[in-house]
Amino acid sequence: MNSERLYRALLKLYPARFREEYERELLRSFREDRAEGAPVAKFWLGTLWDLAATIPARLLEEAAQDLRHSVRVHARRPFVALFAIAALALGIGVATGLFGVLDSMLWRTLPYAEPQRLVFLHMLPGSMRLTESPAALHSWTRQSPYLKAAAVYASDELNVAGGPRTVRVRVCETSANLFALMGTPLAWGRGFLPEEETRGRNDAAVISHAMWDQEFGGDPRVLGRTLRISGTPFRIVGVAPAGFNYPDGAQVWTPTVFEFERIRKEGVIFWQVMGRLKDGLPLQQAQALYLAEAAHQSPGRMQADEANRPALRTLQVQLAGAARKPSLVLFGAVLCVLLIACGNVANLLLTRVLDRRRELQIRGALGASRARLFQQLLFESMALALAAGAAGILVARLVARIAASLQPTLAEAPVDGRMLAFAVGLSLLTGLVFGVLPAWHVSRLQTSNEALRAGTARVPVARLRVALTALQVTLSLVLLAGGVSLGRTFLDMLRVDTGYQTAQVATLRVSVTGTPREDATRRQAYYREALERLRSLPGVESAGAVNLLPLSLQPIGMGPWFLDDGRKLDAAVGVVASEQYFAALSTPIVAGRDLRPTDTAAAELVAVVNETMARKLGGPQAALGRWIHNSAQGKPRRIVGVVKPALHFGPGSEPLPQVFTPLGQAATANLTFVLKARGQLDPVMAAARAALASVDPQVPVFAVQSMDSHLAERMAKPRLYTGTLVFFGCFAGFLAILGLYATVSYSVSQRTQELGVRLALGGTPALLRGLILRQSLPVVLAALAVGTAAALALGRILAALVYQAKAVTWQDCAAAGLGLIVIAGLAILLAARRISSLNPAQVLRPE
């Protein structure tokens, strides 16, 4: 008896139609075979083999029949099918694309040996002592209770010569064990030797595979050739494998003995520490040991904000950077939209099930079981979901491409097997989510004709449709309120006066480090000649130069400044600029004068400060004529002008105190030319690049870009997060309102007789539309109340995860809720418009 029950359970694996036709015959055959007395093991092996051989074939056969029937069913109502596919394709596609992004950032295996053991030591207390010498680093590593090995590195963009031209690339200065630590075998040559961490022997260099191809033509004789980095010679000893560019897109690596003067750097250098965990040590335990060490060495840092608090992170999390948390927020928003879309499609399919009740009843009368009808309806839903998943792959590719363009350290996620598997799995899951409810309610429709006419079978369905609509409205309010909050933050950022204008402004960077123009006299001559040629170009209104361009990612060095009487001022940013620089950026002169060509080394030392700095001296007028100096230079400068403060990091940042010194009175090897142009910028930038190359072709020209592009880069992520969440919120609201419209419209169609009676008793269409509105709006208002509570709670999470985002407020919820109420009211009235066409005599005649 137990064996027969087991066999009956196994028969459930067959499709419903086959089981209905052959289940009795199969059971009879089973009993006969069992009665023959064959050994149990042999009997069951044969039985299971038969089932395994026949079940897939039967499933495929019946699936093909169901597919053909589903195509015919959907073809009868193509609008419903196309809408369902479009709504689901957007949700599945965006979710798949963001899954690919998160997979690349957080879950995909990095191309290093045991990458899960590689960790980044953020803000390691006492790390400066590790850069005293390689011996100090290795001594600390040997004593570490959680690290098997560690490497220290720093990178900067520098001029590199050795090929056919001087190029500007990122150079990484590192302890000799970096490649060994990461388990990266070189494609050609060797890595660094331990003895190359010794002074006088650290002249080795490894170049990237891309640089080997582009600058040396893939020549295997590149080993031993001389490479000049900022004018310092190095021997090429190896070529990194294809695709390896850690850290930060590095193209050249050199061993360090912490001789900071050996390779002249042009930015602020931050030494980073990366390590490999000891074998068998869990990450959580290593993090606890690291935090204990950090607390012992620097207790005060443990109370710092998250950005400056010591943390031990996996290399994968570190590479994900600041995009990790907002991507999770967007992923959650996409899943909300997908859930709303599923609810909407379920609502549509429920309506279709009710409209098809005559067809389903006839099929049941002809012998189709409830299980067979359940299977058919579920397969119709699966067909829609899989079609949406196929269309969603195109959306996923677009999402991955956009994400890669906004996160430079992130490669575009390819549409590979993992993403396809996710898309298929998500499609099947959504098919189940929106398909099970309509299919389950088939059993409610299998009643007598009298019950169907009475409508008793429709009550549970109606309640379920209302619940689905309420859920959609609730989730829509959450997304819309979050979008309104981010939009408010974004608009506040755009309304801020940055202190400069980006329209019609072109920028070009140069660096003379390591070139024949490096000495002071030739450098100043190059700058002067370059500015003259740029100003003579057609279409150029004004041209200036600066060493720290606003909106760029150049590091900012804050330093102390002093009055001539020795009193110390707050730290300020020292900037080197030329005449016409403020004119090129349309930065107003508040008091005094602009920088002049006559402000040379032979003239009086002068400076221009911004208003932020001037306030520390009593205001713009009080600052004029004051003498200030910094600790490095020591020579006093007279303040001759005050300019409007500029937000160096763009909207959302704070104005920093700045002191501008004339280009002719300061030394800088890195300069950005700024051009204010008329007409189209592209021809001006091309002509400017050619003009700089004609001055000296050995000085590399790079970062040729418009200031609008700089601003777009700085605002790309806030714009993406805001626009995406607002779009998702609006799309979710559209789906919710559409579901509400469908629910009310179907309710009106089912209440035709009741409404006809009301009209016959003296009611007017306007009164009845008001009745429908009053009966439907409470559901919307209740959903909005729940959505407001959820939005206020989740809004705090949004503010914590997205940089510069603000918590969702009551005003945000009220704005989103008011919009939903207005649109919902219009949708309800529109759904009730058919009341005006009702004729009471025709409605009541069947009675």
C-alpha positions in Angstrom: 0.0 0.0 0.0 2.8 2.4 0.8 4.5 1.6 -2.5 1.3 2.4 -4.4 0.9 5.7 -2.6 4.5 6.5 -3.6 3.8 5.6 -7.2 0.6 7.8 -7.2 2.8 10.7 -5.9 5.3 10.1 -8.7 2.5 10.1 -11.3 1.8 13.7 -10.2 5.0 14.6 -12.2 3.2 13.9 -15.4 1.2 16.7 -17.0 -2.4 16.9 -16.1 -3.9 15.9 -19.5 -1.7 12.8 -19.7 -2.4 11.8 -16.1 -6.2 12.2 -16.6 -6.2 9.8 -19.6 -3.7 7.2 -18.5 -3.5 7.3 -14.7 -5.9 4.4 -14.1 -4.1 2.3 -16.7 -0.7 3.0 -15.2 -1.9 2.1 -11.7 -3.4 -1.2 -13.0 -0.1 -2.0 -14.8 1.8 -1.1 -11.6 -0.3 -3.5 -9.5 0.1 -6.3 -12.0 3.9 -5.9 -12.2 4.1 -5.7 -8.4 2.1 -8.9 -8.0 4.6 -10.8 -10.1 6.9 -10.8 -7.2 10.1 -9.3 -8.8 12.8 -8.1 -6.3 12.0 -4.8 -4.8 15.2 -3.1 -5.9 14.9 -4.4 -9.5 11.2 -3.4 -9.7 11.7 0.1 -8.5 14.8 0.7 -10.7 12.7 -0.3 -13.7 9.8 1.8 -12.6 11.9 4.9 -12.0 13.7 4.4 -15.3 10.3 4.3 -17.2 9.2 7.4 -15.4 12.4 9.3 -16.1 12.2 8.3 -19.8 8.6 9.2 -20.3 7.8 12.2 -18.1 10.1 14.7 -20.0 8.6 13.6 -23.3 5.0 14.0 -22.1 5.8 17.4 -20.6 7.3 18.7 -23.8 4.4 17.3 -25.8 1.8 19.0 -23.6 3.9 22.2 -23.3 3.9 22.5 -27.1 0.1 22.1 -27.1 -0.3 24.7 -24.3 2.1 27.1 -26.1 0.0 26.9 -29.3 -3.1 27.5 -27.3 -1.5 30.4 -25.4 -0.5 32.1 -28.6 -4.1 31.9 -29.9 -5.5 33.2 -26.6 -3.1 36.1 -26.5 -3.6 36.9 -30.2 -7.3 37.5 -29.4 -6.4 40.3 -27.0 -3.0 41.6 -28.4 -3.1 44.8 -26.5 -3.3 43.1 -23.1 -0.5 40.7 -24.1 1.8 43.5 -25.4 1.2 45.7 -22.4 2.0 42.8 -20.0 5.2 42.0 -22.0 6.3 45.6 -22.1 5.7 46.2 -18.4 7.5 43.0 -17.4 10.3 43.4 -19.9 11.2 46.8 -18.4 11.2 45.4 -14.9 13.0 42.2 -15.8 15.5 44.0 -18.1 16.5 46.7 -15.6 16.7 44.1 -12.7 18.9 41.9 -14.9 21.1 44.8 -15.9 21.6 45.9 -12.3 22.2 42.3 -11.3 25.0 42.2 -13.8 26.4 45.4 -12.3 26.2 44.1 -8.7 27.6 40.8 -9.8 30.6 42.5 -11.3 31.1 44.7 -8.3 30.3 42.3 -5.4 30.0 38.6 -6.5 32.0 37.9 -9.6 35.4 36.3 -9.0 38.3 38.7 -9.6 41.1 37.5 -11.8 43.6 37.1 -8.9 44.6 34.1 -6.9 42.1 33.4 -4.1 40.6 36.9 -4.5 38.3 36.4 -1.5 41.5 36.5 0.7 42.6 39.9 -0.6 41.7 42.8 1.7 42.0 46.5 1.6 43.1 48.2 4.9 41.2 51.5 4.9 42.7 54.3 6.9 45.2 52.0 8.7 46.4 53.9 11.8 50.1 54.2 11.8 50.4 53.5 8.1 52.9 56.3 7.6 55.5 54.4 9.6 55.1 51.6 7.1 56.4 53.9 4.4 59.7 54.6 6.2 61.4 51.7 4.5 60.5 48.3 3.0 62.0 46.7 6.1 59.4 48.5 8.3 56.6 47.2 6.1 57.8 43.6 6.1 58.5 43.7 9.8 54.9 44.8 10.5 53.5 42.1 8.2 55.4 39.4 10.0 54.0 40.5 13.3 50.4 40.9 12.0 48.0 38.4 13.5 45.7 38.5 10.5 47.8 39.1 7.4 49.9 36.6 5.6 51.5 39.3 3.4 50.9 42.9 2.6 51.9 45.5 0.0 52.0 49.3 0.0 51.4 51.3 -3.1 50.5 54.8 -4.4 49.7 56.0 -7.9 49.7 59.2 -9.8 49.3 60.3 -13.4 52.7 61.1 -14.8 54.6 61.7 -18.1 56.2 58.5 -19.4 58.6 58.5 -22.4 60.4 55.6 -24.0 58.1 54.8 -26.9 57.6 56.9 -30.0 55.9 59.7 -28.0 55.6 61.0 -24.4 52.3 59.7 -22.9 50.4 60.6 -19.8 49.5 57.4 -17.9 48.9 56.3 -14.3 52.1 55.1 -12.6 52.0 52.9 -9.5 54.9 52.9 -7.1 54.6 49.8 -5.0 56.4 47.4 -2.7 58.1 44.6 -4.7 55.7 41.9 -3.7 52.5 43.4 -5.3 52.3 40.9 -8.2 53.2 38.0 -5.9 50.6 39.1 -3.4 47.8 39.2 -6.0 49.0 35.9 -7.5 49.3 37.6 -11.0 51.8 35.8 -13.4 53.2 38.3 -15.9 52.6 37.8 -19.6 56.2 38.6 -20.5 59.4 38.9 -18.4 59.3 39.0 -14.7 58.0 40.9 -11.7 60.1 42.7 -9.1 62.8 41.1 -7.1 63.2 41.6 -3.3 66.6 43.2 -3.8 64.9 45.9 -6.1 63.5 47.4 -2.9 67.1 48.6 -2.2 68.2 52.1 -3.0 70.1 52.3 -6.2 68.6 49.1 -7.5 65.0 50.1 -7.7 65.1 51.1 -11.4 62.9 48.2 -12.7 59.5 48.8 -14.3 56.6 46.6 -15.4 54.3 48.0 -18.1 50.7 47.0 -18.8 49.8 44.7 -21.7 47.8 47.6 -23.3 50.8 49.9 -23.2 53.0 47.2 -24.6 50.6 46.9 -27.6 50.0 50.6 -28.1 53.4 52.2 -27.5 55.8 49.3 -28.3 53.8 47.4 -30.9 53.9 44.2 -28.9 57.6 43.9 -29.5 59.0 41.0 -27.3 62.4 42.9 -27.3 60.9 45.5 -25.1 62.5 44.0 -22.1 65.6 46.0 -21.1 64.5 49.1 -22.9 64.6 52.4 -21.0 61.4 54.1 -19.8 61.6 57.6 -18.5 59.0 58.4 -15.8 58.9 62.2 -15.1 62.4 62.2 -16.5 63.7 59.4 -14.3 65.1 56.3 -16.2 63.8 52.8 -15.5 64.5 49.4 -17.1 61.4 47.5 -18.4 61.6 44.0 -16.9 58.1 42.7 -17.5 54.7 43.0 -19.1 51.6 42.6 -17.0 48.9 40.2 -18.3 46.1 41.5 -20.5 43.4 43.3 -18.5 45.5 43.8 -15.4 45.5 47.5 -14.4 45.3 47.5 -10.6 45.2 50.0 -9.0 43.1 52.7 -10.6 43.9 51.8 -14.2 47.7 51.8 -13.7 49.8 51.3 -16.8 53.3 51.3 -15.3 54.5 49.8 -12.0 57.8 50.5 -10.2 59.3 49.2 -6.9 59.5 51.7 -4.1 62.0 52.3 -1.4 60.0 55.4 -0.4 62.5 57.8 -2.0 59.8 60.4 -2.6 62.2 62.6 -4.6 63.2 59.9 -7.1 60.0 60.1 -9.2 58.6 63.6 -9.0 54.9 63.4 -8.3 52.4 66.1 -9.3 49.5 65.4 -6.9 49.0 64.6 -3.3 50.2 61.0 -2.7 48.2 58.7 -0.5 49.8 55.4 0.4 47.4 52.5 0.4 47.8 49.1 2.1 46.5 45.8 0.7 47.0 42.4 2.3 46.2 38.7 2.0 44.5 37.1 5.0 46.2 34.2 6.8 45.1 30.8 5.6 42.0 29.6 7.4 41.3 32.9 9.1 37.6 34.0 8.6 37.0 37.5 7.3 34.9 38.5 10.4 37.7 37.4 12.7 40.3 39.3 10.7 38.1 42.4 10.8 37.8 42.1 14.6 41.6 41.8 14.9 42.2 44.8 12.6 39.7 47.0 14.5 41.3 46.0 17.8 44.7 47.1 16.4 43.2 50.3 15.1 41.6 51.1 18.4 44.9 50.5 20.2 46.9 52.7 17.9 44.4 55.5 17.4 41.3 55.4 19.7 40.0 58.7 18.5 39.6 57.5 14.9 37.1 54.9 15.9 34.6 57.6 16.6 35.1 59.3 13.2 32.5 59.3 10.4 32.2 56.2 8.2 34.4 57.7 5.5 37.3 58.2 7.8 36.8 55.3 10.2 39.3 52.4 10.0 37.8 49.4 8.1 39.0 46.2 6.7 37.2 45.5 3.4 37.5 42.8 0.8 39.1 43.9 -2.4 35.9 43.4 -4.3 33.9 45.7 -2.0 36.7 48.3 -2.2 36.7 48.2 -6.0 32.9 48.6 -6.0 33.4 52.0 -4.4 30.7 54.5 -3.7 28.4 53.0 -6.3 27.7 49.9 -4.3 25.1 51.2 -1.9 23.1 53.3 -4.4 23.1 50.4 -6.8 21.5 48.3 -4.1 18.9 51.1 -3.6 18.1 51.1 -7.4 18.0 47.3 -7.4 15.4 47.4 -4.6 13.4 50.0 -6.5 13.5 47.9 -9.6 12.2 44.9 -7.7 9.3 47.1 -6.4 8.4 48.1 -9.9 8.6 44.5 -11.0 6.3 43.5 -8.1 3.8 46.2 -9.1 4.0 45.1 -12.7 3.3 41.5 -11.6 0.3 42.7 -9.6 -1.0 44.6 -12.6 -0.6 41.7 -14.9 -2.3 39.5 -12.4 -5.2 41.9 -12.3 -5.4 41.8 -16.1 -5.3 38.0 -16.1 -7.9 37.8 -13.4 -10.2 39.9 -15.5 -9.5 37.7 -18.5 -10.2 34.6 -16.4 -13.6 36.0 -15.4 -14.3 37.0 -19.0 -13.4 33.5 -20.1 -15.5 31.7 -17.5 -17.9 30.4 -20.2 -15.0 28.9 -22.2 -13.5 27.4 -19.0 -16.9 26.0 -17.9 -17.4 24.4 -21.3 -13.9 22.8 -21.2 -14.7 21.5 -17.8 -18.0 20.0 -19.0 -16.1 18.3 -21.8 -13.8 16.6 -19.3 -11.0 19.0 -18.5 -10.1 18.8 -14.9 -9.3 21.7 -12.6 -5.7 20.7 -12.6 -5.6 20.8 -16.4 -7.1 24.2 -16.5 -4.8 25.4 -13.8 -1.9 24.1 -15.8 -3.1 25.8 -19.0 -3.6 29.2 -17.3 -0.2 29.0 -15.6 1.5 28.2 -18.8 -0.2 31.2 -20.5 1.4 33.3 -17.7 4.8 31.6 -18.2 4.7 32.3 -21.9 4.1 36.0 -21.3 6.9 36.1 -18.7 9.4 34.3 -20.9 8.6 36.6 -23.8 9.1 39.6 -21.5 12.4 38.0 -20.3 13.7 37.7 -23.9 12.8 41.3 -24.6 14.4 42.3 -21.2 17.8 41.1 -22.3 18.0 44.1 -24.6 17.1 46.4 -21.8 19.7 44.7 -19.6 22.5 45.4 -22.1 21.5 49.1 -22.1 21.5 49.3 -18.3 24.9 47.6 -18.1 26.4 50.0 -20.6 25.0 53.1 -18.8 26.3 51.9 -15.5 29.8 51.3 -16.9 29.9 54.8 -18.3 29.0 56.3 -14.9 31.5 54.2 -12.9 34.9 54.3 -14.6 36.4 51.6 -12.4 33.6 49.2 -13.4 33.8 47.3 -16.7 30.7 46.8 -18.7 28.9 43.7 -17.4 28.6 41.3 -20.3 25.4 39.4 -21.0 26.8 36.1 -20.0 25.5 32.8 -18.7 25.0 34.2 -15.2 22.9 37.1 -16.4 20.9 34.9 -18.7 20.3 32.5 -15.9 19.2 35.3 -13.7 16.9 36.6 -16.4 15.3 33.2 -17.0 14.9 32.6 -13.3 13.4 36.0 -12.7 11.1 35.5 -15.7 9.9 32.1 -14.4 9.5 33.6 -10.9 7.4 36.6 -12.2 5.3 34.2 -14.2 4.5 32.2 -11.1 3.9 35.4 -9.1 1.3 36.9 -11.5 0.1 33.6 -12.9 -0.7 31.5 -9.8 -3.5 33.7 -8.5 -5.6 33.6 -11.8 -4.9 29.9 -12.2 -5.8 29.2 -8.6 -9.1 31.0 -9.0 -10.1 28.6 -11.8 -11.4 26.4 -9.0 -13.7 29.2 -7.9 -15.1 29.4 -11.4 -15.9 25.7 -11.6 -19.4 26.1 -10.1 -22.9 25.6 -11.4 -24.4 27.8 -14.0 -26.8 29.3 -11.5 -24.0 30.2 -9.1 -22.1 31.8 -11.9 -25.1 33.8 -13.0 -25.5 35.0 -9.4 -22.0 36.1 -9.3 -21.1 34.4 -6.0 -17.9 33.1 -7.4 -16.7 36.6 -8.2 -16.6 38.0 -4.6 -13.2 36.5 -3.6 -11.7 37.6 -7.0 -13.0 41.1 -6.5 -11.5 41.4 -3.1 -8.2 40.0 -4.4 -8.2 42.6 -7.2 -8.8 45.4 -4.7 -6.0 44.1 -2.5 -3.6 43.9 -5.5 -4.5 47.5 -6.5 -3.9 48.7 -2.9 -0.5 47.1 -2.9 0.4 48.7 -6.2 -0.6 52.1 -4.9 1.4 51.6 -1.7 4.6 50.7 -3.4 4.1 53.5 -6.0 3.9 56.1 -3.2 7.1 54.7 -1.6 9.0 55.0 -4.9 7.5 58.4 -5.8 8.3 59.9 -2.4 11.9 58.7 -2.7 12.1 60.1 -6.2 10.6 63.4 -5.0 13.2 63.5 -2.2 16.1 62.9 -4.5 14.7 65.3 -7.0 14.4 68.0 -4.4 18.1 67.4 -3.4 19.2 67.5 -7.1 17.3 70.7 -7.9 18.8 72.3 -4.8 22.2 71.4 -6.1 21.5 72.9 -9.5 20.2 76.1 -8.1 23.4 76.8 -6.3 25.6 79.4 -7.8 29.0 77.7 -8.4 30.9 80.9 -9.0 31.8 80.1 -12.6 30.0 79.3 -15.8 30.7 76.1 -17.8 29.0 77.0 -21.1 31.3 77.5 -24.1 34.4 76.8 -22.0 37.1 74.3 -23.2 39.9 72.9 -21.1 43.3 71.3 -22.1 45.8 70.0 -19.6 49.6 69.8 -20.0 52.5 68.7 -17.9 56.1 69.6 -18.4 57.6 67.2 -15.8 60.3 65.1 -17.4 60.4 67.1 -20.6 62.9 69.7 -21.9 60.6 72.4 -20.7 60.9 71.4 -17.1 63.4 74.1 -15.9 61.8 77.4 -14.7 62.9 79.6 -17.5 61.8 77.3 -20.4 58.6 76.4 -18.5 57.5 80.0 -18.2 58.4 80.7 -21.8 56.3 77.7 -22.9 53.3 78.8 -20.9 53.5 82.4 -22.3 53.9 81.2 -25.9 51.0 78.7 -25.4 48.7 81.4 -24.0 49.5 83.7 -26.8 48.8 81.1 -29.5 45.5 80.1 -27.8 44.3 83.7 -27.6 45.0 84.2 -31.3 42.8 81.3 -32.4 39.6 82.2 -34.2 36.6 81.9 -31.9 38.5 82.3 -28.7 37.2 85.2 -26.5 39.7 84.8 -23.6 42.2 82.2 -22.5 43.7 81.6 -19.1 45.4 78.9 -17.2 45.2 77.3 -13.7 46.8 74.4 -12.0 43.7 73.3 -10.1 40.6 73.4 -12.3 37.2 73.4 -10.7 35.1 70.3 -11.2 38.3 68.2 -12.0 39.4 65.3 -9.8 42.8 66.8 -9.2 43.7 66.5 -5.5 43.4 69.6 -3.3 46.2 70.6 -1.0 45.1 72.7 1.9 47.9 74.6 3.7 48.2 77.3 6.4 48.5 81.0 5.6 49.8 83.8 7.8 49.4 87.5 8.1 52.5 89.7 7.9 52.3 90.1 11.7 52.6 86.3 12.1 49.0 85.6 13.0 47.9 82.3 11.5 44.8 82.1 9.3 42.8 79.0 8.6 44.0 76.6 5.9 43.4 77.6 2.3 43.9 76.1 -1.1 46.8 77.6 -3.0 46.0 78.0 -6.7 48.3 79.2 -9.5 46.4 81.1 -12.2 47.1 83.4 -15.1 45.5 86.6 -16.3 42.1 86.1 -18.1 41.5 82.9 -16.1 38.6 84.5 -14.2 37.3 86.0 -17.4 37.3 82.6 -19.1 35.1 81.1 -16.4 33.0 84.3 -16.0 34.0 84.5 -12.3 33.2 88.1 -11.1 35.9 90.3 -9.5 34.3 91.5 -6.2 36.9 94.0 -5.2 40.3 95.2 -6.4 41.8 94.0 -9.7 42.4 90.8 -11.7 45.8 89.2 -12.3 47.9 90.9 -14.9 50.7 89.8 -17.4 53.0 92.2 -15.5 52.7 90.1 -12.3 56.1 88.4 -12.9 58.8 87.2 -10.6 60.6 90.6 -11.0 57.4 92.5 -9.9 55.8 92.9 -6.5 54.5 89.6 -5.2 50.7 89.7 -5.2 47.7 87.4 -4.7 44.0 87.4 -5.4 41.7 85.7 -2.8 38.1 84.5 -2.9 35.4 85.9 -0.7 35.6 83.0 1.6 39.2 83.8 2.4 38.5 87.6 2.5 35.8 87.1 5.2 38.6 85.9 7.5 40.3 89.2 7.0 37.2 91.4 7.6 35.6 91.4 4.2 36.6 92.1 0.6 37.5 95.8 1.1 39.3 95.1 4.3 41.3 92.3 2.7 42.7 94.5 -0.1 46.3 95.6 0.6 46.8 93.0 3.4 50.0 91.0 3.2 49.8 87.2 3.6 52.3 84.4 3.1 52.3 80.6 3.4 54.7 78.5 5.5 56.3 76.9 2.4 57.2 80.1 0.5 57.6 82.5 3.4 57.7 85.6 1.2 54.7 87.9 1.8 52.2 88.7 -0.9 49.9 91.7 -1.1 46.2 91.0 -1.8 45.2 93.0 -4.8 41.8 91.5 -5.7 38.9 89.5 -4.3 36.8 87.1 -6.5 33.5 85.4 -6.0 34.0 82.0 -4.3 33.8 79.0 -6.5 32.5 75.5 -5.6 35.6 73.5 -6.6 33.8 70.1 -6.5 30.7 71.4 -8.1 27.1 71.7 -6.8 26.7 70.1 -3.4 30.1 71.1 -2.2 31.2 73.9 0.1 33.3 76.9 -1.0 36.9 76.5 0.2 39.2 79.4 1.1 41.4 80.0 -1.9 44.5 82.1 -2.6 45.4 82.7 -6.3 49.0 83.5 -7.1 50.1 84.7 -10.6 51.5 82.2 -13.0 54.5 84.3 -13.5 55.3 84.3 -9.8 54.8 80.6 -9.0 56.2 77.2 -10.1 53.9 74.5 -11.4 54.6 71.7 -13.8 50.9 70.8 -14.3 48.6 73.4 -15.9 45.1 73.4 -17.4 44.4 76.0 -20.2 40.9 77.4 -20.0 39.3 78.9 -23.2 36.1 80.9 -23.5 34.9 80.4 -27.0 32.2 81.6 -29.4 30.2 79.1 -31.5 30.9 75.4 -31.5 33.5 74.1 -29.1 34.8 71.0 -31.1 36.7 73.0 -33.8 38.1 75.3 -31.1 39.4 72.3 -29.0 40.9 70.7 -32.1 42.7 73.9 -33.0 43.8 74.5 -29.4 45.3 71.0 -29.3 47.2 71.6 -32.5 48.4 75.0 -31.3 49.8 73.5 -28.1 51.5 70.7 -30.0 53.1 73.3 -32.3 54.6 75.1 -29.3 56.4 71.9 -28.2 55.4 68.4 -29.4 57.3 66.8 -26.5 54.9 68.2 -23.9 51.8 65.9 -23.8 48.4 67.4 -24.2 45.6 65.5 -22.5 42.2 65.8 -20.8 40.9 67.9 -23.7 37.3 68.4 -22.6 34.6 71.0 -22.3 33.6 72.4 -18.8 30.1 71.2 -19.5 31.5 67.7 -19.8 33.3 68.2 -16.4 30.0 69.3 -14.9 28.2 66.4 -16.5 30.7 64.0 -15.0 30.3 65.5 -11.5 26.5 65.4 -11.7 26.2 62.1 -13.6 25.6 59.9 -10.6 23.2 62.2 -8.7 21.3 62.7 -12.0 21.2 59.0 -12.6 19.9 58.1 -9.1 17.4 60.9 -9.2 16.2 60.3 -12.7 16.0 56.6 -12.3 14.1 56.7 -9.1 11.7 59.3 -10.4 11.2 57.3 -13.6 10.5 54.1 -11.6 8.1 56.0 -9.3 6.2 57.5 -12.2 6.1 54.2 -14.1 5.0 52.4 -11.0 2.3 55.0 -10.4 1.2 54.6 -14.1 0.9 50.8 -13.5 -1.0 51.3 -10.3 -3.4 53.7 -11.8 -3.9 51.5 -14.8 -4.7 48.6 -12.4 -7.1 50.8 -10.5 -8.8 51.8 -13.7 -9.1 48.2 -14.8 -10.5 47.2 -11.4 -13.1 50.0 -11.3 -14.0 49.5 -14.9 -14.7 45.8 -14.4 -16.6 46.5 -11.2 -18.9 48.9 -13.1 -19.4 46.3 -15.8 -20.4 43.7 -13.2 -22.8 46.2 -11.4 -24.8 47.0 -14.6 -28.1 45.8 -13.2 -27.7 47.6 -9.9 -26.7 50.8 -11.6 -29.7 50.4 -14.0 -32.1 50.1 -11.0 -30.6 53.3 -9.5 -31.0 55.1 -12.8 -34.6 53.9 -13.0 -35.3 55.2 -9.5 -34.2 58.7 -10.3 -30.5 58.6 -10.0 -28.4 60.6 -12.5 -25.1 59.5 -14.2 -23.2 62.2 -12.3 -24.5 61.0 -9.0 -23.6 57.4 -9.8 -20.1 58.4 -10.9 -19.7 60.2 -7.6 -20.9 57.0 -5.8 -18.3 54.9 -7.6 -15.7 57.6 -6.8 -16.6 57.6 -3.1 -16.6 53.8 -2.9 -13.2 53.5 -4.7 -11.2 56.3 -3.2 -11.1 54.9 0.4 -9.0 52.0 -0.9 -6.6 54.5 -2.5 -6.4 56.6 0.7 -5.8 53.6 2.9 -3.0 52.5 0.6 -1.5 56.0 0.6 -1.5 56.0 4.4 0.4 52.7 4.5 2.7 53.9 1.8 3.5 57.1 3.7 4.5 55.2 6.8 6.7 52.9 4.7 8.2 55.8 2.7 9.2 57.7 5.9 10.8 54.6 7.3 12.6 53.6 4.1 13.6 57.3 3.4 16.1 57.2 6.3 17.7 54.2 4.6 17.8 56.1 1.3 19.6 59.1 3.0 22.1 56.7 4.5 22.9 54.9 1.3 22.9 57.6 -1.4 25.5 60.4 -1.0 23.9 63.8 -0.3 20.4 62.4 -0.3 18.0 63.7 2.3 15.5 61.7 4.3 12.0 61.5 2.9 9.8 64.1 4.6 6.0 64.5 5.1 6.1 67.1 2.3 7.6 64.6 -0.1 4.9 62.0 0.7 2.2 64.7 0.5 3.4 65.8 -2.9 3.6 62.2 -4.2 0.3 61.3 -2.6 -1.6 64.3 -3.9 -0.4 63.5 -7.4 -1.6 59.9 -7.0 -5.0 61.0 -5.6 -5.7 63.4 -8.5 -4.7 60.8 -11.1 -6.5 58.0 -9.3 -9.7 60.2 -9.1 -9.5 60.9 -12.9 -8.9 57.2 -13.6 -12.0 56.2 -11.5 -14.2 58.8 -13.2 -12.9 57.7 -16.6 -13.6 54.0 -15.7 -17.1 55.0 -14.7 -17.9 57.0 -17.8 -19.9 54.0 -19.3 -22.6 54.8 -16.7 -23.7 57.7 -19.0 -24.5 55.2 -21.8 -26.7 52.9 -19.7 -30.4 52.6 -20.7 -32.4 51.5 -17.6 -35.1 49.9 -19.9 -32.6 47.7 -21.7 -30.7 46.8 -18.5 -33.9 45.8 -16.6 -35.7 44.1 -19.5 -34.1 40.6 -18.8 -35.4 40.8 -15.2 
